[in-house]
Amino acid sequence: MGIAIKRLKNEAALFKEALLAGVKYAEGRGVVEFEATDSASKKILYIYRRLAHDKVIQLLPEDRVAEKSLRHKLAIWYSKQLPMDHSLLK
C-alpha cells in the first residue's frame, strides 16, 4: 500500500526549478558533470542521493524511492529555499 503524497501548489513548476538548482548544486560540489544526453530520471536520482548524502534532505526508505516521490521531495527542497512571498508559493 502506497503512502499518498500531498501535492504542493505549483509542484510541477517547483520541480522544474528544483531540477535546475539541483544540477547546479551537484556540479558546484565538483562531484558530477551532467551530460546533455543524461535523462531527467538519472539526474533526479543522482540529485536526490547527493542532497541526502550531504544531509540537505532526509533520506527516504529505499522502498519509497521512486521518480514520483523524488520529484515531490525535490520540489519541497526547492520551495524551502524561496522567500515566503515568491510567486511559485502562492
C-alpha positions as CSV (number, residue, x, y, z in Angstrom):
1,M,0.0,0.0,0.0
2,G,1.5,3.4,-1.1
3,I,1.5,6.5,1.0
4,A,-0.4,9.4,-0.5
5,I,1.7,12.4,-1.4
6,K,0.1,15.8,-0.8
7,R,0.9,17.8,-3.8
8,L,2.2,21.3,-3.5
9,K,0.7,24.3,-5.2
10,N,2.7,24.8,-8.4
11,E,4.5,21.5,-7.8
12,A,5.4,20.9,-11.5
13,A,7.0,24.4,-11.8
14,L,8.7,24.0,-8.4
15,F,10.1,20.7,-9.6
16,K,11.3,22.1,-12.9
17,E,13.2,24.8,-11.0
18,A,14.4,22.3,-8.4
19,L,16.0,20.1,-11.1
20,L,17.9,23.1,-12.5
21,A,19.0,24.1,-8.9
22,G,19.9,20.5,-8.1
23,V,22.1,20.2,-11.2
24,K,23.8,23.5,-10.3
25,Y,24.3,22.3,-6.7
26,A,25.7,18.9,-7.7
27,E,28.0,20.3,-10.3
28,G,29.1,23.1,-8.0
29,R,30.2,20.4,-5.5
30,G,32.6,19.2,-8.1
31,V,31.3,15.6,-7.9
32,V,29.5,15.3,-11.2
33,E,29.2,16.8,-14.6
34,F,25.9,16.1,-16.3
35,E,25.8,15.5,-20.0
36,A,23.1,16.8,-22.3
37,T,22.2,13.1,-23.0
38,D,21.6,12.3,-19.4
39,S,17.9,11.5,-18.8
40,A,15.8,13.6,-16.3
41,S,15.3,10.3,-14.3
42,K,19.0,9.8,-14.0
43,K,19.5,13.4,-12.9
44,I,16.6,13.3,-10.4
45,L,18.0,10.1,-8.7
46,Y,21.6,11.5,-8.6
47,I,20.5,14.9,-7.2
48,Y,18.3,13.2,-4.6
49,R,21.2,10.9,-3.5
50,R,23.7,13.8,-3.4
51,L,21.4,16.0,-1.3
52,A,20.7,13.1,1.1
53,H,24.4,12.2,1.3
54,D,25.2,15.9,2.1
55,K,22.4,15.8,4.7
56,V,20.5,18.6,3.0
57,I,17.3,16.5,2.8
58,Q,16.1,13.4,4.7
59,L,16.7,10.0,3.1
60,L,13.6,8.1,2.1
61,P,13.1,4.5,3.0
62,E,14.5,2.6,0.0
63,D,11.1,1.1,-0.9
64,R,9.8,4.7,-1.4
65,V,12.5,5.7,-3.8
66,A,10.5,6.2,-7.0
67,E,10.6,9.0,-9.5
68,K,7.2,10.4,-8.4
69,S,8.3,10.7,-4.7
70,L,11.7,12.1,-5.7
71,R,10.1,14.8,-7.8
72,H,8.0,15.7,-4.9
73,K,10.9,15.7,-2.5
74,L,13.0,17.9,-4.8
75,A,10.1,20.3,-5.2
76,I,9.8,20.6,-1.4
77,W,13.5,21.1,-1.0
78,Y,13.5,23.9,-3.6
79,S,10.3,25.5,-2.2
80,K,12.1,25.9,1.2
81,Q,14.8,27.9,-0.4
82,L,12.4,30.5,-1.8
83,P,11.2,33.6,0.0
84,M,7.7,33.3,1.5
85,D,6.3,35.8,-1.0
86,H,7.7,34.0,-4.1
87,S,5.1,33.6,-6.9
88,L,5.6,29.8,-7.0
89,L,4.5,29.6,-3.4
90,K,1.2,31.4,-3.8
